[in-house]
């Protein structure tokens, strides 16, 4: 499993456990290493970030 894909899972788990800092760091790492040929995963990461913002009450973000 590529490291960027592992970071997608770390992001999900950390977000569900309420560890926003770890989730954001994992999302950023995954995004940096994500191949451009896989836009589906980039969309997936953006969805996670949006859900985290909604949970935190950040209406502007």
PQR file of N, CA, C, O and H, with PARSE charges and radii, in Angstrom:
ATOM      1  N   UNK A   1       0.854  -1.175   0.000 -0.4000 1.5000
ATOM      2  CA  UNK A   1       0.000   0.000   0.000 -0.0000 2.0000
ATOM      3  C   UNK A   1       0.898   1.236   0.000  0.5500 1.7000
ATOM      4  O   UNK A   1       1.795   1.345   0.835 -0.5500 1.4000
ATOM      5  N   UNK A   2       0.668   2.164  -0.923 -0.4000 1.5000
ATOM      6  CA  UNK A   2       1.483   3.386  -0.966 -0.0000 2.0000
ATOM      7  C   UNK A   2       1.281   4.225   0.303  0.5500 1.7000
ATOM      8  O   UNK A   2       0.225   4.185   0.933 -0.5500 1.4000
ATOM      9  H   UNK A   2      -0.062   2.076  -1.602  0.4000 1.0000
ATOM     10  N   UNK A   3       2.312   4.974   0.652 -0.4000 1.5000
ATOM     11  CA  UNK A   3       2.266   5.778   1.865 -0.0000 2.0000
ATOM     12  C   UNK A   3       1.143   6.811   1.824  0.5500 1.7000
ATOM     13  O   UNK A   3       0.497   7.058   2.843 -0.5500 1.4000
ATOM     14  H   UNK A   3       3.171   5.007   0.140  0.4000 1.0000
ATOM     15  N   UNK A   4       0.899   7.418   0.658 -0.4000 1.5000
ATOM     16  CA  UNK A   4      -0.177   8.410   0.565 -0.0000 2.0000
ATOM     17  C   UNK A   4      -1.518   7.772   0.901  0.5500 1.7000
ATOM     18  O   UNK A   4      -2.373   8.409   1.517 -0.5500 1.4000
ATOM     19  H   UNK A   4       1.423   7.217  -0.170  0.4000 1.0000
ATOM     20  N   UNK A   5      -1.709   6.503   0.494 -0.4000 1.5000
ATOM     21  CA  UNK A   5      -2.972   5.813   0.770 -0.0000 2.0000
ATOM     22  C   UNK A   5      -3.108   5.520   2.268  0.5500 1.7000
ATOM     23  O   UNK A   5      -4.202   5.604   2.826 -0.5500 1.4000
ATOM     24  H   UNK A   5      -1.015   5.985  -0.007  0.4000 1.0000
ATOM     25  N   UNK A   6      -2.002   5.180   2.902 -0.4000 1.5000
ATOM     26  CA  UNK A   6      -2.015   4.963   4.349 -0.0000 2.0000
ATOM     27  C   UNK A   6      -2.425   6.246   5.069  0.5500 1.7000
ATOM     28  O   UNK A   6      -3.158   6.208   6.057 -0.5500 1.4000
ATOM     29  H   UNK A   6      -1.113   5.111   2.448  0.4000 1.0000
ATOM     30  N   UNK A   7      -1.945   7.381   4.563 -0.4000 1.5000
ATOM     31  CA  UNK A   7      -2.313   8.659   5.182 -0.0000 2.0000
ATOM     32  C   UNK A   7      -3.798   8.965   5.034  0.5500 1.7000
ATOM     33  O   UNK A   7      -4.370   9.642   5.888 -0.5500 1.4000
ATOM     34  H   UNK A   7      -1.349   7.412   3.760  0.4000 1.0000
ATOM     35  N   UNK A   8      -4.432   8.484   3.972 -0.4000 1.5000
ATOM     36  CA  UNK A   8      -5.879   8.652   3.827 -0.0000 2.0000
ATOM     37  C   UNK A   8      -6.579   7.934   4.987  0.5500 1.7000
ATOM     38  O   UNK A   8      -7.504   8.474   5.594 -0.5500 1.4000
ATOM     39  H   UNK A   8      -3.967   7.934   3.278  0.4000 1.0000
ATOM     40  N   UNK A   9      -6.132   6.722   5.281 -0.4000 1.5000
ATOM     41  CA  UNK A   9      -6.729   5.967   6.394 -0.0000 2.0000
ATOM     42  C   UNK A   9      -6.436   6.620   7.746  0.5500 1.7000
ATOM     43  O   UNK A   9      -7.308   6.682   8.612 -0.5500 1.4000
ATOM     44  H   UNK A   9      -5.381   6.284   4.787  0.4000 1.0000
ATOM     45  N   UNK A  10      -5.216   7.103   7.921 -0.4000 1.5000
ATOM     46  CA  UNK A  10      -4.863   7.793   9.173 -0.0000 2.0000
ATOM     47  C   UNK A  10      -5.756   9.019   9.348  0.5500 1.7000
ATOM     48  O   UNK A  10      -6.230   9.301  10.448 -0.5500 1.4000
ATOM     49  H   UNK A  10      -4.507   7.053   7.218  0.4000 1.0000
ATOM     50  N   UNK A  11      -5.975   9.729   8.273 -0.4000 1.5000
ATOM     51  CA  UNK A  11      -6.833  10.907   8.305 -0.0000 2.0000
ATOM     52  C   UNK A  11      -8.248  10.555   8.771  0.5500 1.7000
ATOM     53  O   UNK A  11      -8.817  11.225   9.633 -0.5500 1.4000
ATOM     54  H   UNK A  11      -5.590   9.500   7.379  0.4000 1.0000
ATOM     55  N   UNK A  12      -8.799   9.503   8.190 -0.4000 1.5000
ATOM     56  CA  UNK A  12     -10.153   9.068   8.566 -0.0000 2.0000
ATOM     57  C   UNK A  12     -10.237   8.689  10.038  0.5500 1.7000
ATOM     58  O   UNK A  12     -11.128   9.136  10.761 -0.5500 1.4000
ATOM     59  H   UNK A  12      -8.337   8.958   7.490  0.4000 1.0000
ATOM     60  N   UNK A  13      -9.304   7.867  10.463 -0.4000 1.5000
ATOM     61  CA  UNK A  13      -9.321   7.386  11.846 -0.0000 2.0000
ATOM     62  C   UNK A  13      -9.141   8.541  12.827  0.5500 1.7000
ATOM     63  O   UNK A  13      -9.867   8.642  13.815 -0.5500 1.4000
ATOM     64  H   UNK A  13      -8.581   7.504   9.877  0.4000 1.0000
ATOM     65  N   UNK A  14      -8.177   9.405  12.552 -0.4000 1.5000
ATOM     66  CA  UNK A  14      -7.927  10.530  13.454 -0.0000 2.0000
ATOM     67  C   UNK A  14      -9.141  11.454  13.531  0.5500 1.7000
ATOM     68  O   UNK A  14      -9.490  11.937  14.608 -0.5500 1.4000
ATOM     69  H   UNK A  14      -7.587   9.323  11.749  0.4000 1.0000
ATOM     70  N   UNK A  15      -9.782  11.698  12.393 -0.4000 1.5000
ATOM     71  CA  UNK A  15     -10.965  12.556  12.387 -0.0000 2.0000
ATOM     72  C   UNK A  15     -12.079  11.943  13.216  0.5500 1.7000
ATOM     73  O   UNK A  15     -12.759  12.643  13.967 -0.5500 1.4000
ATOM     74  H   UNK A  15      -9.498  11.306  11.518  0.4000 1.0000
ATOM     75  N   UNK A  16     -12.268  10.645  13.083 -0.4000 1.5000
ATOM     76  CA  UNK A  16     -13.327   9.980  13.850 -0.0000 2.0000
ATOM     77  C   UNK A  16     -13.044   9.963  15.342  0.5500 1.7000
ATOM     78  O   UNK A  16     -13.963   9.936  16.160 -0.5500 1.4000
ATOM     79  H   UNK A  16     -11.716  10.076  12.473  0.4000 1.0000
ATOM     80  N   UNK A  17     -11.750   9.980  15.692 -0.4000 1.5000
ATOM     81  CA  UNK A  17     -11.380   9.995  17.110 -0.0000 2.0000
ATOM     82  C   UNK A  17     -11.304  11.406  17.672  0.5500 1.7000
ATOM     83  O   UNK A  17     -11.059  11.599  18.863 -0.5500 1.4000
ATOM     84  H   UNK A  17     -11.003  10.001  15.028  0.4000 1.0000
ATOM     85  N   UNK A  18     -11.519  12.399  16.798 -0.4000 1.5000
ATOM     86  CA  UNK A  18     -11.514  13.786  17.258 -0.0000 2.0000
ATOM     87  C   UNK A  18     -10.135  14.427  17.294  0.5500 1.7000
ATOM     88  O   UNK A  18      -9.977  15.513  17.853 -0.5500 1.4000
ATOM     89  H   UNK A  18     -11.718  12.242  15.831  0.4000 1.0000
ATOM     90  N   UNK A  19      -9.134  13.779  16.709 -0.4000 1.5000
ATOM     91  CA  UNK A  19      -7.771  14.326  16.677 -0.0000 2.0000
ATOM     92  C   UNK A  19      -7.588  15.104  15.377  0.5500 1.7000
ATOM     93  O   UNK A  19      -7.038  14.590  14.403 -0.5500 1.4000
ATOM     94  H   UNK A  19      -9.262  12.898  16.254  0.4000 1.0000
ATOM     95  N   UNK A  20      -8.052  16.335  15.378 -0.4000 1.5000
ATOM     96  CA  UNK A  20      -8.068  17.146  14.158 -0.0000 2.0000
ATOM     97  C   UNK A  20      -6.668  17.448  13.645  0.5500 1.7000
ATOM     98  O   UNK A  20      -6.445  17.444  12.435 -0.5500 1.4000
ATOM     99  H   UNK A  20      -8.498  16.752  16.170  0.4000 1.0000
ATOM    100  N   UNK A  21      -5.719  17.709  14.539 -0.4000 1.5000
ATOM    101  CA  UNK A  21      -4.359  18.051  14.105 -0.0000 2.0000
ATOM    102  C   UNK A  21      -3.725  16.890  13.333  0.5500 1.7000
ATOM    103  O   UNK A  21      -3.106  17.102  12.290 -0.5500 1.4000
ATOM    104  H   UNK A  21      -5.900  17.712  15.522  0.4000 1.0000
ATOM    105  N   UNK A  22      -3.877  15.679  13.838 -0.4000 1.5000
ATOM    106  CA  UNK A  22      -3.325  14.510  13.151 -0.0000 2.0000
ATOM    107  C   UNK A  22      -4.035  14.274  11.834  0.5500 1.7000
ATOM    108  O   UNK A  22      -3.404  13.932  10.834 -0.5500 1.4000
ATOM    109  H   UNK A  22      -4.379  15.506  14.685  0.4000 1.0000
ATOM    110  N   UNK A  23      -5.352  14.455  11.829 -0.4000 1.5000
ATOM    111  CA  UNK A  23      -6.128  14.258  10.601 -0.0000 2.0000
ATOM    112  C   UNK A  23      -5.697  15.236   9.512  0.5500 1.7000
ATOM    113  O   UNK A  23      -5.518  14.841   8.360 -0.5500 1.4000
ATOM    114  H   UNK A  23      -5.865  14.732  12.642  0.4000 1.0000
ATOM    115  N   UNK A  24      -5.533  16.487   9.863 -0.4000 1.5000
ATOM    116  CA  UNK A  24      -5.132  17.506   8.880 -0.0000 2.0000
ATOM    117  C   UNK A  24      -3.713  17.237   8.381  0.5500 1.7000
ATOM    118  O   UNK A  24      -3.438  17.373   7.189 -0.5500 1.4000
ATOM    119  H   UNK A  24      -5.678  16.808  10.799  0.4000 1.0000
ATOM    120  N   UNK A  25      -2.814  16.856   9.287 -0.4000 1.5000
ATOM    121  CA  UNK A  25      -1.436  16.545   8.876 -0.0000 2.0000
ATOM    122  C   UNK A  25      -1.408  15.353   7.923  0.5500 1.7000
ATOM    123  O   UNK A  25      -0.663  15.365   6.943 -0.5500 1.4000
ATOM    124  H   UNK A  25      -3.037  16.745  10.255  0.4000 1.0000
ATOM    125  N   UNK A  26      -2.202  14.336   8.196 -0.4000 1.5000
ATOM    126  CA  UNK A  26      -2.261  13.160   7.323 -0.0000 2.0000
ATOM    127  C   UNK A  26      -2.868  13.520   5.971  0.5500 1.7000
ATOM    128  O   UNK A  26      -2.416  13.034   4.934 -0.5500 1.4000
ATOM    129  H   UNK A  26      -2.808  14.326   8.992  0.4000 1.0000
ATOM    130  N   UNK A  27      -3.889  14.368   5.982 -0.4000 1.5000
ATOM    131  CA  UNK A  27      -4.502  14.804   4.718 -0.0000 2.0000
ATOM    132  C   UNK A  27      -3.500  15.582   3.872  0.5500 1.7000
ATOM    133  O   UNK A  27      -3.405  15.375   2.662 -0.5500 1.4000
ATOM    134  H   UNK A  27      -4.257  14.763   6.824  0.4000 1.0000
ATOM    135  N   UNK A  28      -2.757  16.474   4.513 -0.4000 1.5000
ATOM    136  CA  UNK A  28      -1.765  17.269   3.788 -0.0000 2.0000
ATOM    137  C   UNK A  28      -0.668  16.377   3.206  0.5500 1.7000
ATOM    138  O   UNK A  28      -0.245  16.571   2.066 -0.5500 1.4000
ATOM    139  H   UNK A  28      -2.834  16.642   5.496  0.4000 1.0000
ATOM    140  N   UNK A  29      -0.211  15.407   3.988 -0.4000 1.5000
ATOM    141  CA  UNK A  29       0.830  14.485   3.512 -0.0000 2.0000
ATOM    142  C   UNK A  29       0.309  13.653   2.343  0.5500 1.7000
ATOM    143  O   UNK A  29       1.012  13.463   1.350 -0.5500 1.4000
ATOM    144  H   UNK A  29      -0.555  15.250   4.914  0.4000 1.0000
ATOM    145  N   UNK A  30      -0.913  13.161   2.462 -0.4000 1.5000
ATOM    146  CA  UNK A  30      -1.492  12.358   1.379 -0.0000 2.0000
ATOM    147  C   UNK A  30      -1.633  13.193   0.121  0.5500 1.7000
ATOM    148  O   UNK A  30      -1.349  12.711  -0.975 -0.5500 1.4000
ATOM    149  H   UNK A  30      -1.483  13.315   3.269  0.4000 1.0000
ATOM    150  N   UNK A  31      -2.065  14.427   0.260 -0.4000 1.5000
ATOM    151  CA  UNK A  31      -2.266  15.303  -0.895 -0.0000 2.0000
ATOM    152  C   UNK A  31      -0.945  15.589  -1.610  0.5500 1.7000
ATOM    153  O   UNK A  31      -0.907  15.650  -2.839 -0.5500 1.4000
ATOM    154  H   UNK A  31      -2.296  14.818   1.151  0.4000 1.0000
ATOM    155  N   UNK A  32       0.142  15.766  -0.843 -0.4000 1.5000
ATOM    156  CA  UNK A  32       1.453  16.037  -1.447 -0.0000 2.0000
ATOM    157  C   UNK A  32       1.949  14.850  -2.275  0.5500 1.7000
ATOM    158  O   UNK A  32       2.579  15.039  -3.315 -0.5500 1.4000
ATOM    159  H   UNK A  32       0.111  15.717   0.155  0.4000 1.0000
ATOM    160  N   UNK A  33       1.667  13.638  -1.817 -0.4000 1.5000
ATOM    161  CA  UNK A  33       2.202  12.434  -2.457 -0.0000 2.0000
ATOM    162  C   UNK A  33       1.227  11.778  -3.432  0.5500 1.7000
ATOM    163  O   UNK A  33       1.594  10.847  -4.148 -0.5500 1.4000
ATOM    164  H   UNK A  33       1.155  13.486  -0.972  0.4000 1.0000
ATOM    165  N   UNK A  34       0.016  12.249  -3.459 -0.4000 1.5000
ATOM    166  CA  UNK A  34      -1.018  11.642  -4.292 -0.0000 2.0000
ATOM    167  C   UNK A  34      -0.728  11.842  -5.776  0.5500 1.7000
ATOM    168  O   UNK A  34      -0.523  12.973  -6.215 -0.5500 1.4000
ATOM    169  H   UNK A  34      -0.282  13.006  -2.877  0.4000 1.0000
ATOM    170  N   UNK A  35      -0.708  10.757  -6.556 -0.4000 1.5000
ATOM    171  CA  UNK A  35      -0.488  10.900  -7.997 -0.0000 2.0000
ATOM    172  C   UNK A  35      -1.635  11.680  -8.655  0.5500 1.7000
ATOM    173  O   UNK A  35      -2.800  11.491  -8.307 -0.5500 1.4000
ATOM    174  H   UNK A  35      -0.875   9.838  -6.199  0.4000 1.0000
ATOM    175  N   UNK A  36      -1.302  12.538  -9.588 -0.4000 1.5000
ATOM    176  CA  UNK A  36      -2.309  13.344 -10.285 -0.0000 2.0000
ATOM    177  C   UNK A  36      -3.276  12.481 -11.083  0.5500 1.7000
ATOM    178  O   UNK A  36      -4.360  12.935 -11.450 -0.5500 1.4000
ATOM    179  H   UNK A  36      -0.355  12.692  -9.871  0.4000 1.0000
ATOM    180  N   UNK A  37      -2.892  11.251 -11.349 -0.4000 1.5000
ATOM    181  CA  UNK A  37      -3.736  10.344 -12.132 -0.0000 2.0000
ATOM    182  C   UNK A  37      -4.867   9.737 -11.300  0.5500 1.7000
ATOM    183  O   UNK A  37      -5.666   8.954 -11.816 -0.5500 1.4000
ATOM    184  H   UNK A  37      -2.012  10.882 -11.051  0.4000 1.0000
ATOM    185  N   UNK A  38      -4.935  10.096 -10.012 -0.4000 1.5000
ATOM    186  CA  UNK A  38      -5.973   9.544  -9.133 -0.0000 2.0000
ATOM    187  C   UNK A  38      -6.813  10.652  -8.500  0.5500 1.7000
ATOM    188  O   UNK A  38      -6.769  10.832  -7.283 -0.5500 1.4000
ATOM    189  H   UNK A  38      -4.286  10.731  -9.593  0.4000 1.0000
ATOM    190  N   UNK A  39      -7.573  11.393  -9.299 -0.4000 1.5000
ATOM    191  CA  UNK A  39      -8.350  12.516  -8.763 -0.0000 2.0000
ATOM    192  C   UNK A  39      -9.441  12.085  -7.784  0.5500 1.7000
ATOM    193  O   UNK A  39      -9.880  12.886  -6.959 -0.5500 1.4000
ATOM    194  H   UNK A  39      -7.608  11.246 -10.288  0.4000 1.0000
ATOM    195  N   UNK A  40      -9.877  10.843  -7.865 -0.4000 1.5000
ATOM    196  CA  UNK A  40     -10.916  10.368  -6.955 -0.0000 2.0000
ATOM    197  C   UNK A  40     -10.467  10.477  -5.496  0.5500 1.7000
ATOM    198  O   UNK A  40     -11.254  10.848  -4.625 -0.5500 1.4000
ATOM    199  H   UNK A  40      -9.520  10.192  -8.536  0.4000 1.0000
ATOM    200  N   UNK A  41      -9.206  10.155  -5.239 -0.4000 1.5000
ATOM    201  CA  UNK A  41      -8.709  10.230  -3.872 -0.0000 2.0000
ATOM    202  C   UNK A  41      -8.558  11.667  -3.403  0.5500 1.7000
ATOM    203  O   UNK A  41      -8.746  11.956  -2.221 -0.5500 1.4000
ATOM    204  H   UNK A  41      -8.566   9.854  -5.947  0.4000 1.0000
ATOM    205  N   UNK A  42      -8.219  12.575  -4.320 -0.4000 1.5000
ATOM    206  CA  UNK A  42      -8.138  13.994  -3.961 -0.0000 2.0000
ATOM    207  C   UNK A  42      -9.520  14.502  -3.551  0.5500 1.7000
ATOM    208  O   UNK A  42      -9.652  15.259  -2.589 -0.5500 1.4000
ATOM    209  H   UNK A  42      -8.066  12.341  -5.280  0.4000 1.0000
ATOM    210  N   UNK A  43     -10.537  14.083  -4.283 -0.4000 1.5000
ATOM    211  CA  UNK A  43     -11.914  14.454  -3.942 -0.0000 2.0000
ATOM    212  C   UNK A  43     -12.304  13.870  -2.587  0.5500 1.7000
ATOM    213  O   UNK A  43     -12.969  14.527  -1.786 -0.5500 1.4000
ATOM    214  H   UNK A  43     -10.430  13.468  -5.064  0.4000 1.0000
ATOM    215  N   UNK A  44     -11.893  12.653  -2.344 -0.4000 1.5000
ATOM    216  CA  UNK A  44     -12.168  11.983  -1.074 -0.0000 2.0000
ATOM    217  C   UNK A  44     -11.558  12.781   0.089  0.5500 1.7000
ATOM    218  O   UNK A  44     -12.209  12.994   1.112 -0.5500 1.4000
ATOM    219  H   UNK A  44     -11.352  12.120  -2.995  0.4000 1.0000
ATOM    220  N   UNK A  45     -10.310  13.216  -0.078 -0.4000 1.5000
ATOM    221  CA  UNK A  45      -9.648  14.006   0.964 -0.0000 2.0000
ATOM    222  C   UNK A  45     -10.373  15.327   1.208  0.5500 1.7000
ATOM    223  O   UNK A  45     -10.533  15.745   2.354 -0.5500 1.4000
ATOM    224  H   UNK A  45      -9.781  13.043  -0.908  0.4000 1.0000
ATOM    225  N   UNK A  46     -10.808  15.980   0.142 -0.4000 1.5000
ATOM    226  CA  UNK A  46     -11.536  17.243   0.298 -0.0000 2.0000
ATOM    227  C   UNK A  46     -12.869  17.030   1.010  0.5500 1.7000
ATOM    228  O   UNK A  46     -13.304  17.878   1.790 -0.5500 1.4000
ATOM    229  H   UNK A  46     -10.677  15.640  -0.789  0.4000 1.0000
ATOM    230  N   UNK A  47     -13.509  15.905   0.742 -0.4000 1.5000
ATOM    231  CA  UNK A  47     -14.761  15.577   1.433 -0.0000 2.0000
ATOM    232  C   UNK A  47     -14.512  15.405   2.925  0.5500 1.7000
ATOM    233  O   UNK A  47     -15.288  15.892   3.747 -0.5500 1.4000
ATOM    234  H   UNK A  47     -13.155  15.216   0.109  0.4000 1.0000
ATOM    235  N   UNK A  48     -13.437  14.717   3.274 -0.4000 1.5000
ATOM    236  CA  UNK A  48     -13.095  14.547   4.699 -0.0000 2.0000
ATOM    237  C   UNK A  48     -12.865  15.894   5.370  0.5500 1.7000
ATOM    238  O   UNK A  48     -13.354  16.150   6.471 -0.5500 1.4000
ATOM    239  H   UNK A  48     -12.806  14.321   2.606  0.4000 1.0000
ATOM    240  N   UNK A  49     -12.110  16.751   4.685 -0.4000 1.5000
ATOM    241  CA  UNK A  49     -11.811  18.055   5.273 -0.0000 2.0000
ATOM    242  C   UNK A  49     -13.100  18.855   5.458  0.5500 1.7000
ATOM    243  O   UNK A  49     -13.277  19.513   6.484 -0.5500 1.4000
ATOM    244  H   UNK A  49     -11.713  16.543   3.791  0.4000 1.0000
ATOM    245  N   UNK A  50     -13.996  18.805   4.480 -0.4000 1.5000
ATOM    246  CA  UNK A  50     -15.273  19.505   4.587 -0.0000 2.0000
ATOM    247  C   UNK A  50     -16.116  18.990   5.737  0.5500 1.7000
ATOM    248  O   UNK A  50     -16.738  19.773   6.455 -0.5500 1.4000
ATOM    249  H   UNK A  50     -13.852  18.270   3.647  0.4000 1.0000
ATOM    250  N   UNK A  51     -16.139  17.682   5.914 -0.4000 1.5000
ATOM    251  CA  UNK A  51     -16.897  17.105   7.026 -0.0000 2.0000
ATOM    252  C   UNK A  51     -16.311  17.522   8.370  0.5500 1.7000
ATOM    253  O   UNK A  51     -17.045  17.786   9.323 -0.5500 1.4000
ATOM    254  H   UNK A  51     -15.633  17.046   5.330  0.4000 1.0000
ATOM    255  N   UNK A  52     -14.984  17.578   8.438 -0.4000 1.5000
ATOM    256  CA  UNK A  52     -14.347  18.018   9.688 -0.0000 2.0000
ATOM    257  C   UNK A  52     -14.704  19.475   9.983  0.5500 1.7000
ATOM    258  O   UNK A  52     -14.980  19.825  11.130 -0.5500 1.4000
ATOM    259  H   UNK A  52     -14.388  17.363   7.664  0.4000 1.0000
ATOM    260  N   UNK A  53     -14.699  20.323   8.954 -0.4000 1.5000
ATOM    261  CA  UNK A  53     -15.057  21.733   9.148 -0.0000 2.0000
ATOM    262  C   UNK A  53     -16.509  21.871   9.591  0.5500 1.7000
ATOM    263  O   UNK A  53     -16.828  22.680  10.462 -0.5500 1.4000
ATOM    264  H   UNK A  53     -14.475  20.039   8.022  0.4000 1.0000
ATOM    265  N   UNK A  54     -17.379  21.078   8.989 -0.4000 1.5000
ATOM    266  CA  UNK A  54     -18.798  21.137   9.370 -0.0000 2.0000
ATOM    267  C   UNK A  54     -18.990  20.694  10.819  0.5500 1.7000
ATOM    268  O   UNK A  54     -19.760  21.301  11.562 -0.5500 1.4000
ATOM    269  H   UNK A  54     -17.121  20.421   8.281  0.4000 1.0000
ATOM    270  N   UNK A  55     -18.299  19.654  11.208 -0.4000 1.5000
ATOM    271  CA  UNK A  55     -18.407  19.173  12.596 -0.0000 2.0000
ATOM    272  C   UNK A  55     -17.915  20.207  13.598  0.5500 1.7000
ATOM    273  O   UNK A  55     -18.467  20.336  14.690 -0.5500 1.4000
ATOM    274  H   UNK A  55     -17.673  19.161  10.604  0.4000 1.0000
ATOM    275  N   UNK A  56     -16.870  20.944  13.219 -0.4000 1.5000
ATOM    276  CA  UNK A  56     -16.311  21.911  14.150 -0.0000 2.0000
ATOM    277  C   UNK A  56     -17.134  23.199  14.208  0.5500 1.7000
ATOM    278  O   UNK A  56     -16.901  24.052  15.065 -0.5500 1.4000
ATOM    279  H   UNK A  56     -16.422  20.839  12.332  0.4000 1.0000
ATOM    280  N   UNK A  57     -18.110  23.337  13.280 -0.4000 1.5000
ATOM    281  CA  UNK A  57     -18.948  24.522  13.270 -0.0000 2.0000
ATOM    282  C   UNK A  57     -18.409  25.643  12.415  0.5500 1.7000
ATOM    283  O   UNK A  57     -18.944  26.751  12.455 -0.5500 1.4000
ATOM    284  H   UNK A  57     -18.299  22.644  12.584  0.4000 1.0000
ATOM    285  N   UNK A  58     -17.366  25.395  11.642 -0.4000 1.5000
ATOM    286  CA  UNK A  58     -16.746  26.393  10.783 -0.0000 2.0000
ATOM    287  C   UNK A  58     -17.570  26.564   9.513  0.5500 1.7000
ATOM    288  O   UNK A  58     -17.363  25.851   8.531 -0.5500 1.4000
ATOM    289  H   UNK A  58     -16.931  24.495  11.609  0.4000 1.0000
ATOM    290  N   UNK A  59     -18.502  27.511   9.535 -0.4000 1.5000
ATOM    291  CA  UNK A  59     -19.401  27.714   8.389 -0.0000 2.0000
ATOM    292  C   UNK A  59     -18.689  28.410   7.228  0.5500 1.7000
ATOM    293  O   UNK A  59     -19.050  28.183   6.074 -0.5500 1.4000
ATOM    294  H   UNK A  59     -18.670  28.090  10.332  0.4000 1.0000
ATOM    295  N   UNK A  60     -17.711  29.233   7.497 -0.4000 1.5000
ATOM    296  CA  UNK A  60     -16.986  29.948   6.458 -0.0000 2.0000
ATOM    297  C   UNK A  60     -16.104  28.969   5.678  0.5500 1.7000
ATOM    298  O   UNK A  60     -16.073  29.012   4.448 -0.5500 1.4000
ATOM    299  H   UNK A  60     -17.418  29.418   8.435  0.4000 1.0000
ATOM    300  N   UNK A  61     -15.396  28.099   6.374 -0.4000 1.5000
ATOM    301  CA  UNK A  61     -14.494  27.122   5.725 -0.0000 2.0000
ATOM    302  C   UNK A  61     -15.262  26.151   4.901  0.5500 1.7000
ATOM    303  O   UNK A  61     -14.673  25.262   4.285 -0.5500 1.4000
ATOM    304  H   UNK A  61     -15.422  28.064   7.374  0.4000 1.0000
TER
END
